[in-house]
Amino acid sequence: MRFVLLVGAMSFFADATYEGSRSIIGPYLGLLGAGALAISMIAGGGELLGYGLRIFSGRSADRTGLYWPITIGGYILQMSVVPLLALAGTWEVAALLIVLERVGKAVRNPPRDAMLAHAAGEIGYGWAFGLHEALDQFGATLGPLLVALVLVLYHHDYTVAFALLAVPAIIQLTLLGVARFTYPAPGDLATRSSSVAVARKPGAFWLYLAAAALVGAGFADFPLIAYHFESARTIPSGLVPVFYAVAMAVGGAGSLVFGRMFDRVGMRLLVPLTVLAAAYAPLVFLGGFWPSLAGIVLWGIGSGVQESIIPAAVSQMVGPERRASAFGIFTGGYGVAWFLGSTAIGLLFGVSLPLVVAFSLVAEASAIPFFISASRRLASR
């Protein structure tokens, strides 16, 4: 539990840093001259690298055993480039920094999640990853709120907002050093986890990956949502990061609740949660102020579920010696689907908002049969 909480504190300040920046990069890119398709492809391309590269970082961690060095390298890259957005003079430079931030996350996530899974066996995978994700999301709530405050105080000066994010970045890197020296060998935590069996169900893994890929394809990136709020004048510009903070807070609270439920109910919990989260699309893209707020709440629930229950379920399908690789493969496939979906949504955005909504709903609904099949395979003995 101490290890989970320490890594959660690291994630709290990491998310305060990069989610603070992500809450305003849509309007920021638009201010620098990027259009809707460019913003969608930058966000989707960043996610493609941010997920696709995890295949290699996860496999490298399992083969070399260098879980900490790979994790540390990824965090250093990610925490360094976010404040540099304050110096971006063009949307192309900003796009490069945004993509590099996703690359840093790609490098550090699989080995970090594998180390978390070692500790999770003792306290329950759903609870451990849910608790970690809650701290993660609460940091993601703080960052956008700080950014919103800065924008109000400094008359929408994005340069000051990005520069401020250097503070939580420095705190995160300090905690990272503490964690490294306090727990130099997190794999030793797995020796006390024999009470929790690992199913090792590769068939369930691939079905689960197909389901998650469809969910990711239908899930619009927040930068595009923020761009829609700005262009349609649905939400005042100063409230856009606040909406993002609300989504992160809801996702964090949901991670705690759904993580506990996952340990008791299993993967079939994802069916009603997918239906619930899918309703974000018509509310966000077709509604006014209050429907958009309700849609962002549902979007936050979906985001929290994807970041907490997904790794919890994968941990039960593979053995400890291959978890980093499994996380990498899983999130790599998920990222490719996210990119393709983001590109499709970006193209449809310029044609018709109802088409965007229809695409999102169909993709989310298509995931449900795969979730059901994966749940049945994982439960079979």
RATA-V809600 format. One record per residue. N is the residue number from 1. PSI is psi in whole degrees, 0 to 359 (NA if undefined). NEAR is the number of other C-alpha atoms within 12 Angstrom. Layout:
BEGIN
n,psi,near
N,PSI,NEAR
N,PSI,NEAR
END
This chain:
BEGIN
n,psi,near
1,320,23
2,320,21
3,316,38
4,317,39
5,322,26
6,316,31
7,326,42
8,322,34
9,320,33
10,314,40
11,329,42
12,310,39
13,331,38
14,315,49
15,325,43
16,327,43
17,298,48
18,332,51
19,332,46
20,319,51
21,321,53
22,337,49
23,342,47
24,1,50
25,334,45
26,301,43
27,327,37
28,314,41
29,321,40
30,321,29
31,326,25
32,355,22
33,2,20
34,148,27
35,182,27
36,315,36
37,318,29
38,317,31
39,316,44
40,319,43
41,327,34
42,313,42
43,314,46
44,321,42
45,322,35
46,319,38
47,325,43
48,310,37
49,320,37
50,335,39
51,319,40
52,320,35
53,346,38
54,336,43
55,317,35
56,321,32
57,324,45
58,315,41
59,320,31
60,320,30
61,318,34
62,322,31
63,321,18
64,337,19
65,9,28
66,60,28
67,314,37
68,311,38
69,320,25
70,318,35
71,315,39
72,317,31
73,318,27
74,317,34
75,319,42
76,316,30
77,312,30
78,315,41
79,339,46
80,322,34
81,336,35
82,309,46
83,336,33
84,345,33
85,338,42
86,337,29
87,0,19
88,122,26
89,343,20
90,162,19
91,336,27
92,318,22
93,317,23
94,320,39
95,318,36
96,316,25
97,322,36
98,318,45
99,319,35
100,325,35
101,319,41
102,325,40
103,316,36
104,319,37
105,323,45
106,319,42
107,318,43
108,339,44
109,309,50
110,313,46
111,325,46
112,316,50
113,325,51
114,319,48
115,322,45
116,320,49
117,328,52
118,317,40
119,335,40
120,333,44
121,329,36
122,328,25
123,358,30
124,128,35
125,315,45
126,318,44
127,316,36
128,310,43
129,328,53
130,318,43
131,316,44
132,315,46
133,328,50
134,313,44
135,320,39
136,310,44
137,327,49
138,326,41
139,322,40
140,342,47
141,317,40
142,315,37
143,305,43
144,326,41
145,320,36
146,317,36
147,318,44
148,319,35
149,317,26
150,318,27
151,325,29
152,315,22
153,328,15
154,25,17
155,51,16
156,41,24
157,100,23
158,332,37
159,314,28
160,320,26
161,313,40
162,322,43
163,322,30
164,330,32
165,354,41
166,334,33
167,303,25
168,333,35
169,317,38
170,320,26
171,318,25
172,314,35
173,328,32
174,313,24
175,325,28
176,316,36
177,321,24
178,315,20
179,320,29
180,318,26
181,337,16
182,322,16
183,75,24
184,338,20
185,76,22
186,338,32
187,335,31
188,337,18
189,336,26
190,341,27
191,341,18
192,13,17
193,22,21
194,345,18
195,344,14
196,118,24
197,148,21
198,127,31
199,324,23
200,69,26
201,90,27
202,326,23
203,317,23
204,325,31
205,313,37
206,324,29
207,319,31
208,321,44
209,318,38
210,318,35
211,313,37
212,325,47
213,319,38
214,321,39
215,314,48
216,322,49
217,327,39
218,2,45
219,110,54
220,143,52
221,146,45
222,323,41
223,322,43
224,320,45
225,316,48
226,320,41
227,320,41
228,316,37
229,318,35
230,311,28
231,325,23
232,354,21
233,35,20
234,321,27
235,135,29
236,142,22
237,325,29
238,342,32
239,353,31
240,310,44
241,332,46
242,319,35
243,319,43
244,320,52
245,320,40
246,315,36
247,318,41
248,321,46
249,317,39
250,319,38
251,321,42
252,314,41
253,319,34
254,326,42
255,320,41
256,312,34
257,310,29
258,331,41
259,314,41
260,316,28
261,325,26
262,319,34
263,334,30
264,321,16
265,322,19
266,194,30
267,339,42
268,345,29
269,334,29
270,339,41
271,303,32
272,329,23
273,325,34
274,317,42
275,317,28
276,312,26
277,330,40
278,336,42
279,354,35
280,323,40
281,305,41
282,327,30
283,317,31
284,315,42
285,342,43
286,349,29
287,174,26
288,209,21
289,303,23
290,318,17
291,323,21
292,321,34
293,316,33
294,320,28
295,321,35
296,325,45
297,313,35
298,322,36
299,320,46
300,321,43
301,314,43
302,319,44
303,316,44
304,320,43
305,317,49
306,327,41
307,345,39
308,307,44
309,328,47
310,305,43
311,330,47
312,318,45
313,318,51
314,324,49
315,333,46
316,353,40
317,344,37
318,157,31
319,163,27
320,329,38
321,349,28
322,14,34
323,316,45
324,319,47
325,318,36
326,317,45
327,319,52
328,313,40
329,315,36
330,308,44
331,336,46
332,311,37
333,321,36
334,318,40
335,321,41
336,316,34
337,321,35
338,316,40
339,312,36
340,318,34
341,319,38
342,320,43
343,316,35
344,317,32
345,321,43
346,319,41
347,317,24
348,332,25
349,322,33
350,351,21
351,305,15
352,129,17
353,322,25
354,327,21
355,323,23
356,313,36
357,315,32
358,315,26
359,314,34
360,315,42
361,319,33
362,317,25
363,315,36
364,317,39
365,326,33
366,339,26
367,336,34
368,314,34
369,326,26
370,321,32
371,318,38
372,314,27
373,317,26
374,319,34
375,319,33
376,320,21
377,320,25
378,326,30
379,339,22
380,150,13
381,NA,9
END
